[in-house]
């Protein structure tokens, strides 16, 4: 067993997958989640859990955060301020705005606690296969100190610069990846509307210049309407809103992301909030009531 004490706050899809990979790598991570079902699932997979986040922080040298958004991280850091001690490191895998990451580092710095952004490019399923890439940001010495931990679940760890940089990289990544999914969903929906064999078409497209990694990871899920979540529609909508907000602060235009937001909101209105993000295809297909999915050029969008 690796003697370094690691705690993980947030045992959802991503945090739970990270905890299991760390255990496989010889660490003995301790987890906490507000959700009792998630705690039970973690225990069933051999992960130790504790009663509250304060207990976890007291017993950890490195604390990984895998939380829904930056606001939840804000609240957690404030709540646990008396528990932090000099020499600890927080590794934050939460997708949040760059300004929030900077604020988190500022809260921890006076306490002598290091802060590392570890933005994950990939889904929980890809963490399980150790196929993700981590964009790491913060003080380079802090990143070096936790690199071995990150490499326990990532195929590659790329240091990208000071605090806030990794969050910007992640938002650009998520913009491109999310639009790849939306484009694939629209293409497959069109294929079905034209009476084509969408499965055969997808198989051929994988060998053409139109090919993308999304065809491998999400194409079959869209075709089979199999939306067991690897990352949810709700979570990606949060990311798209962050992209739009961050772009506005930078004076950049992201018109396709605004259309993407509308499609994700439609998927949620159809009941797919907690479904895999490949369920965006349902915003473009005939829904259960027989109504056609709206065209992204529709003036209502």
Backbone bond lengths (Angstrom), bond angles and torsions (degrees), N, CA, C in turn:
res aa  C-N    CA-C-N  psi(-1)  N-CA   C-N-CA  omega(-1)  CA-C   N-CA-C  phi
1 X - - - 1.453 - - 1.535 109.82 -
2 X 1.331 116.27 138.90 1.453 120.84 173.66 1.523 107.51 -74.53
3 X 1.342 118.52 127.14 1.462 120.23 -173.44 1.524 114.46 -74.18
4 X 1.315 118.74 -11.28 1.452 120.36 -177.53 1.533 110.02 -66.62
5 X 1.323 117.02 131.11 1.467 121.45 -175.51 1.530 109.39 -89.50
6 X 1.321 115.18 119.57 1.462 121.23 -176.92 1.520 109.42 -119.72
7 X 1.321 115.42 130.70 1.457 121.08 174.57 1.517 109.84 -114.80
8 X 1.317 116.88 146.95 1.467 121.92 178.85 1.519 108.79 -127.36
9 X 1.333 115.51 118.84 1.467 120.56 175.91 1.521 107.32 -100.10
10 X 1.331 115.84 114.64 1.459 121.64 -176.80 1.509 110.22 108.65
11 X 1.330 116.73 103.60 1.465 121.85 -175.94 1.525 111.47 -115.11
12 X 1.324 115.48 36.33 1.459 120.60 175.93 1.513 111.14 -74.27
13 X 1.323 117.06 -153.95 1.464 120.89 -176.91 1.525 111.31 -55.66
14 X 1.332 116.49 -51.26 1.462 120.24 -176.05 1.519 112.06 -76.26
15 X 1.335 116.94 -50.23 1.453 119.80 -178.49 1.513 113.07 -61.03
16 X 1.338 116.18 -39.44 1.457 119.46 177.85 1.521 112.25 -64.38
17 X 1.344 116.47 -40.41 1.469 120.62 178.81 1.523 110.68 -65.15
18 X 1.337 117.09 -41.00 1.471 120.96 178.32 1.525 110.19 -62.74
19 X 1.336 116.65 -44.63 1.465 120.45 179.88 1.524 111.26 -57.87
20 X 1.321 116.64 -43.64 1.468 119.78 -179.01 1.528 111.56 -66.59
21 X 1.328 117.45 -39.32 1.472 119.71 178.99 1.528 110.84 -67.04
22 X 1.316 117.21 -38.37 1.466 119.92 177.69 1.524 110.43 -63.04
23 X 1.319 115.88 -40.57 1.470 119.44 177.98 1.527 110.47 -63.50
24 X 1.322 116.73 -42.27 1.468 120.40 177.79 1.528 111.35 -60.88
25 X 1.348 116.17 -32.01 1.465 120.89 -177.21 1.531 112.73 -82.48
26 X 1.329 117.34 0.46 1.456 119.82 176.48 1.511 115.21 102.15
27 X 1.323 117.56 2.06 1.453 120.56 174.06 1.529 109.00 -85.03
28 X 1.327 115.08 166.74 1.464 120.21 176.49 1.527 107.94 -124.93
29 X 1.334 117.23 72.26 1.460 119.92 -175.69 1.528 112.21 -68.53
30 X 1.315 114.38 149.40 1.455 121.95 173.50 1.526 107.90 -112.02
31 X 1.324 117.49 136.89 1.446 120.22 -175.80 1.517 113.53 -119.46
32 X 1.334 114.54 158.17 1.466 121.49 172.05 1.512 108.95 -144.31
33 X 1.329 115.76 140.91 1.456 122.34 173.49 1.520 107.59 -150.03
34 X 1.330 116.11 144.59 1.463 120.42 177.95 1.531 111.21 -65.81
35 X 1.337 116.02 -24.57 1.450 121.84 -176.12 1.536 110.14 -85.95
36 X 1.333 116.53 117.91 1.466 121.07 -176.98 1.524 111.85 -62.67
37 X 1.331 116.99 -35.84 1.466 119.90 -179.97 1.520 110.60 -64.01
38 X 1.318 116.74 -40.59 1.465 119.52 178.55 1.524 110.90 -66.42
39 X 1.324 117.07 -38.08 1.468 119.14 177.19 1.526 110.31 -62.32
40 X 1.335 116.04 -41.60 1.473 119.85 179.62 1.523 111.28 -64.83
41 X 1.335 116.37 -40.73 1.466 120.37 178.43 1.534 110.59 -62.89
42 X 1.327 116.43 -39.90 1.464 119.94 178.95 1.521 110.82 -64.89
43 X 1.322 116.33 -44.62 1.468 120.07 178.81 1.521 111.03 -61.41
44 X 1.328 116.32 -39.21 1.460 120.51 -179.95 1.527 111.81 -63.80
45 X 1.347 116.53 -26.41 1.462 119.82 179.40 1.527 111.91 -94.45
46 X 1.339 116.81 9.12 1.460 120.55 175.08 1.502 115.58 93.86
47 X 1.344 117.65 10.15 1.459 121.10 179.45 1.520 109.17 -92.73
48 X 1.328 117.13 131.12 1.458 120.80 175.09 1.526 109.29 -72.84
49 X 1.324 117.47 140.12 1.459 121.35 176.90 1.518 109.45 -125.27
50 X 1.341 115.16 157.31 1.460 120.96 179.63 1.521 109.55 -122.41
51 X 1.335 114.75 169.64 1.462 120.48 -171.96 1.517 113.58 -75.81
52 X 1.328 117.44 -29.15 1.462 118.58 179.92 1.522 110.46 -154.14
53 X 1.332 115.03 166.25 1.465 120.96 -176.17 1.512 112.04 -66.20
54 X 1.343 117.50 -33.47 1.465 120.19 179.80 1.527 110.82 -61.67
55 X 1.320 116.61 -42.97 1.469 120.95 178.29 1.521 110.03 -61.90
56 X 1.325 116.57 -40.87 1.462 120.66 179.97 1.525 110.85 -62.52
57 X 1.335 117.48 -46.10 1.468 121.06 -178.67 1.528 110.80 -63.02
58 X 1.324 117.05 -42.04 1.468 120.60 -179.76 1.520 111.83 -59.40
59 X 1.334 116.50 -33.11 1.462 119.93 -175.05 1.509 115.44 -99.48
60 X 1.341 117.61 13.86 1.471 119.98 -174.19 1.529 112.36 -123.93
61 X 1.326 114.49 146.05 1.468 120.84 171.55 1.527 110.19 -91.00
62 X 1.338 115.68 -36.52 1.465 123.06 178.07 1.527 107.28 -124.36
63 X 1.327 116.61 129.67 1.462 121.41 179.88 1.524 108.71 -117.05
64 X 1.322 116.63 114.43 1.465 121.71 175.46 1.520 109.15 -89.69
65 X 1.317 115.83 136.51 1.452 121.81 175.96 1.514 109.00 -111.82
66 X 1.319 116.64 128.88 1.463 122.04 175.27 1.519 106.64 -134.44
67 X 1.336 115.09 81.92 1.463 121.75 -168.38 1.522 111.40 -118.84
68 X 1.338 117.46 164.73 1.468 119.92 -172.61 1.517 114.98 -63.43
69 X 1.351 117.61 -37.02 1.463 119.19 -176.79 1.521 110.26 -163.09
70 X 1.322 115.71 174.81 1.453 120.98 -177.04 1.507 113.62 -64.91
71 X 1.336 118.10 -30.65 1.454 121.09 179.75 1.532 110.92 -65.24
72 X 1.320 116.67 -37.72 1.463 120.29 177.88 1.531 109.85 -66.53
73 X 1.339 116.48 -39.35 1.470 119.98 176.30 1.527 109.90 -62.85
74 X 1.338 117.56 -44.12 1.468 121.49 177.83 1.530 110.18 -52.06
75 X 1.327 115.28 -51.28 1.463 120.37 -176.53 1.527 111.43 -64.00
76 X 1.337 116.44 -40.24 1.462 120.36 -179.14 1.525 111.21 -64.75
77 X 1.332 117.30 -45.98 1.468 120.49 -178.76 1.525 110.65 -62.02
78 X 1.331 116.37 -39.39 1.468 119.64 178.71 1.522 110.86 -66.34
79 X 1.333 116.44 -43.69 1.461 120.89 -178.61 1.524 112.01 -63.14
80 X 1.339 115.43 -37.42 1.462 120.06 -173.67 1.523 113.78 -96.16
81 X 1.313 117.83 7.77 1.464 120.37 -175.98 1.534 113.08 -50.89
82 X 1.341 119.28 -41.21 1.481 118.60 179.64 1.529 113.72 -68.26
83 X 1.342 117.21 -16.21 1.472 119.92 -174.12 1.530 113.29 -90.89
84 X 1.324 116.62 -22.46 1.462 118.22 -176.89 1.525 110.43 -68.30
85 X 1.325 116.34 149.73 1.459 120.15 176.96 1.528 109.73 -136.98
86 X 1.298 115.24 152.89 1.462 121.15 -178.40 1.528 110.31 -57.85
87 X 1.326 115.79 137.77 1.465 121.37 178.56 1.514 113.87 100.75
88 X 1.336 117.15 -14.99 1.451 119.49 176.16 1.533 109.89 -76.23
89 X 1.349 115.14 162.21 1.463 121.39 174.98 1.511 109.25 -131.17
90 X 1.327 115.93 132.23 1.455 121.90 172.91 1.520 108.18 -99.25
91 X 1.325 116.26 127.89 1.468 122.64 176.43 1.519 106.43 -112.25
92 X 1.327 116.38 111.54 1.460 121.16 -171.58 1.525 110.53 -104.34
93 X 1.333 116.10 112.07 1.472 120.76 178.36 1.526 111.76 -95.95
94 X 1.329 117.05 3.09 1.470 121.46 -178.28 1.520 110.51 -68.28
95 X 1.330 117.17 137.17 1.459 120.37 173.61 1.528 107.42 -83.53
96 X 1.325 116.04 114.89 1.462 121.59 -176.98 1.518 108.81 -142.71
97 X 1.322 116.01 173.67 1.457 120.99 178.74 1.521 109.82 -70.44
98 X 1.341 117.82 146.45 1.470 119.91 177.83 1.524 113.02 -53.52
99 X 1.334 117.71 -39.48 1.466 120.92 179.82 1.524 110.76 -62.53
100 X 1.334 117.52 -33.18 1.456 120.18 178.40 1.523 111.26 -70.42
101 X 1.327 117.18 -39.47 1.458 120.62 178.06 1.532 110.43 -61.34
102 X 1.326 116.41 -42.08 1.468 120.41 177.70 1.523 110.53 -62.01
103 X 1.334 116.49 -41.45 1.466 120.50 179.47 1.524 111.16 -64.53
104 X 1.334 117.88 -38.97 1.459 120.95 179.49 1.529 110.58 -63.86
105 X 1.311 116.50 -42.76 1.466 120.25 178.54 1.523 110.81 -62.49
106 X 1.333 116.60 -38.11 1.467 121.07 -179.41 1.521 111.59 -66.99
107 X 1.331 117.36 -34.47 1.468 120.93 177.61 1.526 110.60 -65.36
108 X 1.321 116.37 -40.06 1.468 121.38 -173.07 1.528 113.83 -85.13
109 X 1.329 116.84 -28.83 1.470 119.98 -173.94 1.533 112.96 -56.65
110 X 1.333 119.63 -47.00 1.471 118.37 -179.40 1.523 113.80 -64.35
111 X 1.315 116.56 -18.38 1.461 121.28 179.86 1.528 112.12 -88.17
112 X 1.343 116.36 -2.33 1.458 120.62 -178.46 1.512 113.57 77.82
113 X 1.340 116.15 19.98 1.470 121.64 -178.22 1.527 108.89 -103.08
114 X 1.315 117.18 126.13 1.455 121.51 177.85 1.520 111.17 -74.07
115 X 1.326 115.70 154.88 1.472 120.20 -179.23 1.517 109.01 -135.12
116 X 1.331 115.63 122.63 1.462 122.63 -179.32 1.523 109.04 -121.86
117 X 1.327 116.34 125.19 1.464 120.27 169.24 1.529 107.35 -79.31
118 X 1.302 117.12 129.19 1.475 121.10 176.16 1.515 107.10 -128.74
119 X 1.318 115.55 78.40 1.466 121.56 -176.45 1.524 109.25 -81.44
120 X 1.324 115.83 124.30 1.459 121.54 -171.36 1.518 111.08 -97.41
121 X 1.312 115.48 121.85 1.464 121.53 175.14 1.522 107.77 -93.45
122 X 1.328 115.06 95.92 1.458 120.39 -178.11 1.518 110.65 145.37
123 X 1.313 116.11 170.30 1.460 122.45 -175.92 1.526 111.43 -96.87
124 X 1.327 115.61 175.02 1.465 120.23 175.76 1.529 111.35 -60.98
125 X 1.348 116.75 -36.48 1.470 120.05 178.19 1.522 110.57 -64.01
126 X 1.323 117.08 -35.89 1.464 120.76 179.44 1.526 111.41 -76.04
127 X 1.352 117.82 -28.85 1.460 120.21 171.19 1.528 109.02 -61.47
128 X 1.332 116.45 -44.22 1.456 121.21 -179.42 1.529 111.67 -57.94
129 X 1.329 116.02 -34.27 1.469 121.29 179.27 1.524 112.18 -91.87
130 X 1.318 117.12 1.78 1.463 123.18 -176.95 1.534 110.75 55.71
131 X 1.329 115.09 49.22 1.465 121.42 -178.56 1.528 112.77 -111.76
132 X 1.334 117.75 0.43 1.465 119.13 -175.32 1.524 111.71 -85.07
133 X 1.335 114.05 159.43 1.457 121.68 171.75 1.521 107.07 -112.66
134 X 1.331 117.12 138.59 1.456 121.85 179.32 1.522 109.32 -107.63
135 X 1.338 115.79 126.12 1.455 121.97 169.36 1.527 106.06 -88.38
136 X 1.324 117.16 113.44 1.463 121.16 -176.62 1.518 110.32 -105.87
137 X 1.335 116.34 130.69 1.449 121.34 179.59 1.516 111.09 -132.44
138 X 1.332 115.45 156.92 1.460 120.92 -179.64 1.513 109.91 130.22
139 X 1.318 115.99 -165.08 1.464 120.22 174.93 1.528 108.48 -63.63
140 X 1.321 116.16 131.33 1.469 119.36 -174.12 1.525 112.05 -61.11
141 X 1.324 117.44 -32.90 1.466 120.26 178.83 1.525 110.94 -67.68
142 X 1.342 116.50 -38.26 1.463 119.83 177.86 1.523 110.77 -65.09
143 X 1.337 116.39 -40.77 1.464 120.18 178.54 1.525 110.29 -63.72
144 X 1.317 116.74 -43.75 1.470 120.38 179.40 1.528 111.24 -60.38
145 X 1.333 115.66 -35.64 1.463 119.96 -177.19 1.525 112.64 -67.84
146 X 1.334 117.15 -25.58 1.476 119.55 -178.67 1.526 112.21 -112.65
147 X 1.313 117.52 6.23 1.470 120.49 -176.28 1.525 111.51 -56.99
148 X 1.324 117.47 -41.79 1.469 120.32 -178.07 1.529 110.74 -61.74
149 X 1.326 116.75 -36.56 1.466 120.92 177.99 1.515 109.96 -65.77
150 X 1.332 116.65 -45.84 1.460 120.63 179.46 1.528 111.37 -62.79
151 X 1.311 115.94 -37.91 1.469 119.75 -179.17 1.521 112.65 -71.03
152 X 1.319 117.01 -10.60 1.469 119.74 176.03 1.520 111.61 -70.03
153 X 1.353 117.15 -22.57 1.476 118.80 179.73 1.517 113.43 -127.35
154 X 1.333 118.39 -1.60 1.462 121.29 -177.62 1.521 111.21 -116.85
155 X 1.323 115.71 143.35 1.462 120.79 175.79 1.527 110.66 -71.51
156 X 1.338 116.00 -29.45 1.460 121.01 -179.05 1.523 109.06 -152.29
157 X 1.326 115.77 141.68 1.458 122.14 174.25 1.511 107.41 -119.10
158 X 1.329 116.42 119.23 1.461 121.50 -176.81 1.525 109.64 -113.07
159 X 1.342 116.80 115.99 1.459 120.12 174.85 1.520 108.06 -75.77
160 X 1.343 116.54 125.93 1.463 119.76 -172.79 1.520 113.96 -115.24
161 X 1.348 117.63 -9.58 1.456 118.32 177.34 1.517 112.60 138.93
162 X 1.332 117.23 -169.14 1.459 121.66 -176.38 1.517 112.91 -66.87
163 X 1.315 115.60 171.87 1.468 122.04 -177.63 1.533 110.96 -51.97
164 X 1.311 115.05 134.80 1.459 121.94 -178.09 1.515 112.74 101.88
165 X 1.325 116.73 -25.84 1.463 120.73 -177.96 1.523 111.06 -69.13
166 X 1.328 117.02 -44.78 1.468 119.99 -177.96 1.524 110.89 -63.46
167 X 1.331 116.75 -36.75 1.468 119.41 177.85 1.518 110.79 -63.05
168 X 1.328 117.37 -38.75 1.468 119.93 178.53 1.525 110.36 -67.77
169 X 1.331 117.26 -41.90 1.461 120.23 176.13 1.530 110.18 -58.61
170 X 1.343 116.26 -44.07 1.468 119.87 -176.13 1.524 110.83 -64.66
171 X 1.321 117.79 -39.45 1.458 119.47 -179.13 1.524 111.21 -66.46
172 X 1.335 116.97 -39.38 1.471 119.49 175.81 1.530 109.93 -63.64
173 X 1.323 115.86 -44.91 1.465 120.21 177.58 1.516 110.82 -57.20
174 X 1.336 117.14 -48.34 1.458 120.43 -176.57 1.521 112.24 -67.71
175 X 1.315 116.99 -32.95 1.466 119.89 175.29 1.524 110.25 -59.58
176 X 1.330 116.26 -50.86 1.463 120.80 -176.54 1.530 110.74 -67.33
177 X 1.332 116.43 -45.46 1.472 120.07 -179.00 1.524 111.02 -63.11
178 X 1.335 116.44 -45.30 1.457 119.96 -178.77 1.517 112.46 -62.84
179 X 1.331 116.55 -40.29 1.460 119.41 178.54 1.525 111.36 -69.42
180 X 1.326 118.02 -32.04 1.476 120.44 172.90 1.529 109.60 -58.70
181 X 1.353 116.26 -44.33 1.468 119.42 178.97 1.524 110.69 -62.72
182 X 1.346 115.77 -44.67 1.464 119.31 -177.98 1.520 111.23 -63.75
183 X 1.341 116.93 -40.54 1.465 120.86 179.08 1.528 110.31 -64.98
184 X 1.326 116.91 -43.81 1.467 119.76 178.18 1.521 110.32 -62.04
185 X 1.337 117.29 -42.59 1.464 120.55 179.39 1.526 110.89 -60.89
186 X 1.326 117.05 -43.52 1.465 119.91 -179.75 1.524 111.04 -66.08
187 X 1.334 116.38 -39.51 1.452 119.54 178.97 1.521 112.80 -64.48
188 X 1.343 116.27 -43.65 1.459 119.85 179.83 1.529 110.94 -68.42
189 X 1.332 116.20 -36.51 1.467 119.23 176.73 1.524 110.92 -64.11
190 X 1.330 116.84 -41.09 1.463 120.62 177.20 1.522 110.46 -63.58
191 X 1.340 116.31 -43.21 1.467 120.00 179.52 1.523 110.90 -57.23
192 X 1.334 116.41 -44.71 1.461 119.36 179.84 1.527 111.16 -66.01
193 X 1.336 116.88 -38.51 1.465 120.53 178.95 1.522 111.72 -64.28
194 X 1.346 116.32 -30.09 1.459 121.53 179.72 1.521 112.60 -85.32
195 X 1.318 116.67 1.56 1.461 120.46 178.90 1.508 114.01 78.37
196 X 1.342 117.26 18.82 1.463 120.57 -179.66 1.524 110.71 -85.91
197 X 1.326 115.61 159.09 1.456 121.95 173.28 1.527 106.60 -80.06
198 X 1.326 116.81 96.98 1.465 120.73 -172.98 1.523 112.04 -63.56
199 X 1.329 117.69 -32.99 1.466 120.32 179.50 1.529 110.73 -65.63
200 X 1.336 117.18 -43.97 1.468 120.40 177.84 1.519 110.60 -65.72
201 X 1.330 115.76 -40.43 1.460 119.98 178.72 1.525 110.65 -60.87
202 X 1.346 116.55 -46.12 1.469 119.75 179.76 1.521 110.75 -60.21
203 X 1.320 117.11 -41.48 1.465 120.78 179.85 1.523 111.05 -60.19
204 X 1.322 117.24 -41.21 1.465 121.02 179.98 1.526 110.69 -72.79
205 X 1.325 117.03 -41.22 1.465 120.39 -178.26 1.522 112.63 -59.53
206 X 1.326 116.16 -29.33 1.470 120.05 178.53 1.525 112.17 -61.15
207 X 1.344 116.64 -17.90 1.465 120.74 -177.76 1.529 111.33 -111.23
208 X 1.318 116.60 20.73 1.461 121.34 -179.98 1.524 109.84 -120.37
209 X 1.340 117.47 172.52 1.472 119.50 176.53 1.525 113.61 -61.12
210 X 1.334 118.14 -14.31 1.463 120.66 178.43 1.528 112.78 -80.27
211 X 1.325 117.24 -4.34 1.464 121.34 -173.58 1.523 112.03 -61.78
212 X 1.331 115.47 146.38 1.466 121.81 173.62 1.517 108.12 -149.61
213 X 1.349 115.75 160.18 1.463 120.12 178.94 1.524 111.36 -61.03
214 X 1.333 116.86 -28.82 1.462 121.41 179.60 1.527 111.34 -60.95
215 X 1.318 117.29 -31.03 1.464 119.60 177.73 1.519 111.04 -60.78
216 X 1.332 116.29 -34.50 1.465 120.48 179.89 1.519 111.39 -75.95
217 X 1.343 116.51 -44.78 1.463 119.98 -171.90 1.526 113.34 -83.94
218 X 1.338 116.94 -33.30 1.464 119.70 -172.65 1.529 114.14 -118.13
219 X 1.322 117.67 -20.46 1.458 120.03 -179.40 1.524 113.10 -55.55
220 X 1.330 119.24 -52.66 1.471 119.61 179.64 1.523 112.97 -61.07
221 X 1.321 117.50 -35.63 1.464 119.96 179.01 1.531 110.42 -65.12
222 X 1.331 116.50 -40.22 1.466 119.78 178.40 1.526 110.66 -65.77
223 X 1.319 117.05 -43.91 1.465 120.42 -178.44 1.519 111.84 -64.23
224 X 1.340 116.27 -40.12 1.458 121.11 -174.74 1.527 112.93 -91.34
225 X 1.330 116.20 -1.41 1.472 121.46 -176.07 1.534 108.86 52.66
226 X 1.318 115.19 43.05 1.461 122.14 -178.22 1.531 106.49 -108.25
227 X 1.331 115.97 101.15 1.454 120.42 -168.75 1.527 113.42 -114.15
228 X 1.345 116.73 32.20 1.464 119.15 171.31 1.520 107.62 -56.67
229 X 1.333 118.67 125.02 1.473 119.33 -167.83 1.522 115.39 -73.25
230 X 1.313 114.13 133.79 1.462 123.81 165.37 1.525 108.33 -106.59
231 X 1.324 116.09 -29.93 1.462 126.37 170.56 1.522 104.29 -160.09
232 X 1.325 117.87 137.12 1.460 119.85 -167.01 1.527 114.16 -91.29
233 X 1.332 114.50 161.09 1.469 121.40 174.23 1.529 109.48 -59.66
234 X 1.326 116.79 -45.34 1.466 120.54 -179.48 1.527 111.36 -57.04
235 X 1.325 115.86 -45.09 1.459 120.16 -177.63 1.534 110.72 -65.98
236 X 1.334 116.41 -38.63 1.459 117.15 -179.28 1.528 111.51 -72.51
237 X 1.326 117.61 -32.17 1.456 119.66 174.74 1.528 109.93 -60.78
238 X 1.336 116.66 -41.03 1.466 120.03 175.45 1.523 110.82 -57.72
239 X 1.337 116.37 -42.80 1.467 120.53 179.80 1.527 111.55 -64.73
240 X 1.327 116.17 -42.12 1.466 119.67 -179.66 1.531 110.46 -64.40
241 X 1.304 117.02 -39.47 1.466 119.32 175.92 1.523 111.01 -63.38
242 X 1.332 117.33 -38.04 1.461 121.05 175.36 1.528 111.20 -63.03
243 X 1.332 116.05 -41.58 1.468 121.06 178.36 1.527 110.07 -59.17
244 X 1.323 115.95 -46.62 1.467 120.51 -178.35 1.525 110.37 -64.72
245 X 1.329 117.03 -43.23 1.463 121.17 179.01 1.527 111.40 -62.64
246 X 1.343 116.02 -46.60 1.463 120.48 -177.45 1.519 110.62 -67.03
247 X 1.323 116.63 -38.67 1.468 120.33 177.29 1.527 110.52 -62.90
248 X 1.320 117.23 -41.31 1.463 120.91 179.53 1.525 110.66 -61.57
249 X 1.333 116.96 -41.39 1.455 120.70 178.44 1.526 111.94 -63.03
250 X 1.348 115.35 -29.77 1.464 120.38 -179.44 1.523 112.31 -91.50
251 X 1.329 117.05 -3.93 1.461 120.69 -178.14 1.516 113.05 73.36
252 X 1.339 116.57 26.08 1.468 121.45 -178.91 1.523 110.18 -101.72
253 X 1.316 116.43 146.76 1.454 121.53 177.02 1.510 111.48 -93.16
254 X 1.324 116.81 134.20 1.475 121.42 177.96 1.533 108.88 -134.53
255 X 1.324 117.87 63.30 1.473 120.06 -175.53 1.518 113.61 -62.53
256 X 1.327 118.02 -34.85 1.463 119.16 179.49 1.521 111.16 -68.30
257 X 1.317 116.59 -34.12 1.465 119.24 177.77 1.521 111.31 -67.48
258 X 1.326 117.72 -30.96 1.468 120.24 176.58 1.535 110.22 -67.34
259 X 1.327 117.38 -40.26 1.463 120.41 174.45 1.531 110.90 -64.56
260 X 1.340 114.33 -39.34 1.463 120.46 179.11 1.532 109.78 -61.06
261 X 1.316 116.96 -43.44 1.461 120.78 177.91 1.524 111.18 -56.68
262 X 1.324 116.57 -43.88 1.460 120.36 -179.85 1.527 111.91 -62.42
263 X 1.336 116.75 -40.91 1.465 120.20 179.34 1.530 111.32 -65.92
264 X 1.332 116.87 -41.28 1.466 120.36 178.22 1.528 110.65 -64.63
265 X 1.326 116.76 -40.35 1.464 119.72 177.67 1.525 110.63 -63.68
266 X 1.334 116.71 -35.84 1.468 119.68 177.18 1.531 110.35 -67.37
267 X 1.333 117.35 -41.18 1.467 119.87 177.73 1.527 110.65 -60.20
268 X 1.317 116.80 -39.98 1.464 120.48 178.45 1.522 110.35 -66.66
269 X 1.339 117.20 -40.93 1.466 120.67 177.91 1.524 111.41 -61.25
270 X 1.331 117.14 -27.49 1.464 122.20 178.43 1.535 112.40 -83.75
271 X 1.353 116.13 -2.02 1.460 119.75 175.53 1.514 115.60 102.53
272 X 1.336 118.49 15.53 1.466 121.04 -174.00 1.528 113.53 -106.52
273 X 1.319 118.10 24.45 1.461 122.30 -177.23 1.525 112.53 -53.25
274 X 1.333 117.16 -47.80 1.469 120.95 -175.24 1.519 112.47 -98.12
275 X 1.326 116.86 8.18 1.468 120.97 176.88 1.527 110.19 -79.96
276 X 1.305 116.20 165.68 1.466 120.95 175.76 1.529 109.57 -57.33
277 X 1.336 115.38 149.20 1.465 118.22 -177.15 1.531 113.61 -64.66
278 X 1.325 118.04 -12.28 1.465 119.97 173.45 1.525 111.64 -67.35
279 X 1.341 117.05 -14.10 1.465 120.93 179.42 1.525 112.35 -69.07
280 X 1.326 117.80 -1.83 1.462 120.08 172.46 1.534 110.34 -56.50
281 X 1.335 116.46 -24.98 1.464 119.78 179.06 1.527 110.83 -58.37
282 X 1.328 117.04 -28.52 1.462 119.91 -177.28 1.522 111.96 -69.72
283 X 1.324 117.13 -20.11 1.466 120.43 175.88 1.519 111.39 -75.37
284 X 1.339 116.80 -9.46 1.459 121.40 -176.81 1.525 112.21 -116.58
285 X 1.336 116.28 -5.22 1.466 121.31 -178.92 1.519 110.04 -105.86
286 X 1.324 115.86 172.13 1.450 121.34 173.12 1.529 108.33 -66.85
287 X 1.326 117.22 124.80 1.463 119.95 -178.01 1.536 110.22 -84.15
288 X 1.338 117.02 175.20 1.470 119.03 -174.49 1.528 115.12 -58.76
289 X 1.324 118.57 -20.64 1.461 120.23 179.73 1.514 112.19 -87.22
290 X 1.358 116.01 -5.97 1.451 119.94 179.97 1.508 113.48 95.11
291 X 1.320 117.53 -0.28 1.462 120.44 178.70 1.520 110.13 -76.58
292 X 1.301 117.40 137.03 1.457 120.04 178.17 1.522 109.70 -70.31
293 X 1.347 116.17 142.38 1.450 119.82 170.09 1.514 109.27 -60.58
294 X 1.319 116.36 142.95 1.456 119.46 -175.21 1.522 111.71 -74.85
295 X 1.316 115.00 147.19 1.453 121.43 174.96 1.529 108.45 -71.57
296 X 1.367 118.02 134.36 1.463 119.64 178.74 1.520 112.71 -58.04
297 X 1.348 118.77 -17.45 1.468 120.57 177.74 1.520 112.26 -86.54
298 X 1.353 117.18 -3.06 1.454 121.70 -178.67 1.526 109.57 -57.08
299 X 1.302 117.41 137.32 1.464 121.17 -176.88 1.525 112.65 -65.68
300 X 1.348 116.90 -16.72 1.463 118.66 178.59 1.512 111.62 -75.94
301 X 1.361 117.36 -17.09 1.466 119.21 -177.48 1.513 110.81 -80.07
